[in-house]
């Protein structure tokens, strides 16, 4: 097995691990706010150690501080939305919604940046929105996203089943656009990523201090695990592209399809998340959209 394939498998595994950790947080009564704050500290340290960003390049007039500040706000906010989506709507829908967010920058390229519309890209967008509509359909009445019969206050309300995945989809899509704007400004990826992590971590820390949370070791350790998986996903995805420079379509499609497929298997087998036929159709349409979108 080639290094590129190994990196791809590791990236898919790390991405789904993040969702699994968020899923388990409720079971073990983990404060996801503290975990997310520590996650950004760990990710920033790993970014510094592994990618060696040149911080001097950030101190130039071209640095898009407003965009980086927006990322600092959005990154933890969307992470919290992801935690809520996994809790209320399930791992399957949340992972699929996150992966479908890649079509928002594509739509923005047409509407905001004047990129010409092609038949293939338009078909991919239509498939993606159809998939999202199917995924956001409610599960069978009387069942919760964690599996089994839902009764009493523990059952998620119908609104939570689609609001949080929709927030994940929109949030990660906007984050992708913002990172593209950072690249357009000429900021090196590693430096911009490091600064975004630092700003996000500082914002979460300020929020938690203002809330006067009670810091506990188990929440912080959960954050370390979350940070390792989160940055592991980013690093191995970068390494996969570097190892397979002539096959960007393979990396793109394999990563996104792999996360949706593995997330579906883990959600169904490990957490017994119920899916209707319409939801299952949404998974198929999401995979089809990614195949059509990949720059073959």
N, C-alpha and C positions, 0 to 999 in steps of 0.2 A: 504494500500500500504506500503510495507516494506521500511526501510531507504535506503537499497541498490538500490532499483528501483528508489526511489526519487533522489538519487545521480546520477544515470545513466541519468535520464531525465534532471536533471540540467546540467550535463556535456554536453549532446547533445545540449541543448539550448544555453549554453555559447559559444560552438564552432561555431554554426551557427550565433550567435549574433556578433562574431568577424567579420565574412564575411559580415554581413549586415551593420555593422558600416563602414567598408571599402567601401562598395557599396554606402553608403549615403555620404561619404566624398566628392565625386565629386559634388554631387547635392548641398551641402552646402558650397562648396569651402573651404574645410578643408585641411590644409597642413599636409599630412599624415606623413611627416618626423618628424615634431614636435610632432604629436600625438604618433608616434611609440617610440620616445625618452622618452616621459612622461610615456608611457605604461610600459617601462622597470623599471622606477623608482618606479611606483606603484606596479608592480609585485614583485620587490625585497623587498619592505617594507612588502607586504602581505606574501611573502615567509618567511621572518624573523619572523613575528608575528604568522603565522599559523603552520608552520612546525618546528620551533625552531631548526634550523641547528646548529650543533656544529662546529663553525669556527676553533676551535683548530685543528680539524682533517685535515684541509686543509693545515696546515703548517708542512707537513711531506714530506720526500723525495719521497714518492710514488705518491704524487699529480701530475697528468698529465697536467702540465701547458700548454704545446703546444696544447693539445687537447682542453683545456678550452679556450685558446686564439682563436683557430679556431672557437669554438662555439660563442665566443664574436663577431667575424666577420660575421659568417654565420647567426646567429639569426636575426639581423636587416636587413641584405641583403635579406634573404628569405621572411621576413615580407614585405619588399618593393616590392618584386616580387609578393607576394600574393595580395597586393593592386593593382598592375598593372594588374594581371590576372583577378581579380574581375571587374576591370574597363573595360577591353577590351574584355574578353572572357565570363564574366558573373559569377554569384555566383554558379550556378549549376556545371559547369565544374571545377571551382577552388576548391570547397569543395571536389568534387570527386577525383580530381588529388591529393589533399593533403592526402586523406585517402588511396589512392592506393600507396602512397609512402612507406607504411609499408612493401611492398614486396621487396624493395631495400635491407634492412638489411637481409631479408631471402635469397636473391640472393647472397649477400656478404658472408653469412654463408657457402654457398656451395663453392664459388669461392675462398674466402680468408682464411676461418678458417677451411676448411676440413670437414664440417658437411656432413654426408651421405645424398644423395638425395633419397627421398621417392616419390612414385607415386602420393600421395595426394598433397604434396607440389609442385611437378612439375606441376600438373594440376592447382593448384591455381595460380602459376606464369604465366602460359600460358593464363589463363582466365584474369588475371590482365593486362597483356600486350595487349591482345585483347581489353579489356575495354578501356585502355588508347588510343589505336589507334582509336577507335570509337569516344571517347570523343573529340579528337583533330581534328576531321573532321570539316571543315568549315560549318557555318550555311548557310541557303539559301541566295543566292546572293541578295543584296539590303537591308539586315536587319542587325541591330546592336545587340550587346549582351544585351543592355538595353531594347530591345523590340521596335517594330515599324520599319518603314522605315528609313533607314539610308541614309543621303544625305550630300554631301559636305564634309568638313574637319572633321566633327564630327564622321563620320563613321570610325570604326577601320579598319586598313588594314588587309588583310588575314593573314599575318605573325603573327600579335599580337594575333590572335585568338588561335594559338597553341604554340607559343614560350613561353609566360608567364605561362600558365598551366604546360608546360613541365619543366620550371625552378622551379616551385613550387614543382612538383613531385620529381625532382632530389634533390632539396635543402633540403626538409624535410626528404627525405630518408637518405641523408648524415648526417643530424643533429641527426637522430635516431641512426645511426651507431656510431657517436661520443659520444653520451650519453652512449651507451653500452660500449664503450671503457673506459669512466670515471668509470663506475661500475666495469669493469674488473680490474681496477687499485686499487680497494678497497675504492674509495671515496664514502662517503655517498651521497645518491641521493639529499637530501635536501641541503647539503652544496655545491655540484656541481651545482645544479640548481641556488642557490643564487648567486654564483660567476659568472656563465654564464650570468645571468640577469644584474649584476653590470657591467661586462665588455661590454656587448652589449649596455647598457645605456650610459656608458662613451664614447664609440666609436661614437654613434649617436650624443652625445653632442658635441664632438670635431669636427665632420663633420659639424654640424649646425653652430658652432662658426666660423669655417673656411669660411663657406658660408655667414656669417654675415646676417643670416635670421632675419626678424623682428618678434619678439615673440609677439603673440597675445593670449588673454585669451581664446577665443573660441577654438583655436587649442589645447591649454593645457587641457581644460576641455574635449575635445574629447579624448585626450590621457588618461585621468583618466578613462573614460568610457571603453576605449579599454583595459586598464590594468586590470580593474575589471573583464571584461569578459574573458580575456586571462588567468589570474591566476585562475579565477573561474572554468574554464574548467579543468585545471590541478588538482586543489584541489579536486573537486567533483569526478574526475576520480579515483584519489588515494583512496578517501573515499569509492567509489563504490567497488573497489577491496578489501578493508579492511572489508566492510560489507558483502561481498559475497566471502569469501576466498575459498570456496569449488566449486565455479562456475566461474573460470577465463574465460572459453570459452564464457559464457553468457555475461560477461562484455565486453570482446573483440569484439564479434560479434555485440552485441546490440549498443555499442558505435559507431562503424564504419558504420554499416548499418543505424543507426538512423541519423547520421550526413548527409549521402548521401541522405536519403529519405526526411528528413526535409529540407535540402538545396535545393533539387529539387522542393519541394512544394512551399517554399518561393520564389525561383527564378522565378518559373512559374506563381504563383498567385499574388505575391506582385510586382514583377518587370517585369512580362510578357516577360521573356527571351525565345526566340524561340529556339526550339530544333528540329533537323531533326530526322527521324526514326533511322538513324545510331547512332546519339547521344543518343537517348533513349535506343537503344540496348546496348550502352556502360554502361549506368547506371545499366541495368539488369545484365550485365556481371560482373560489379564491385561488386554488391551485391552477386552474385554467387561465386566470387573469395573469398570474406570474409567468406562466409559460409563454403566453402571447406577448407580454411586455419585455421579456428577456431579449437583449440585443444580439440575437443569433447572427 
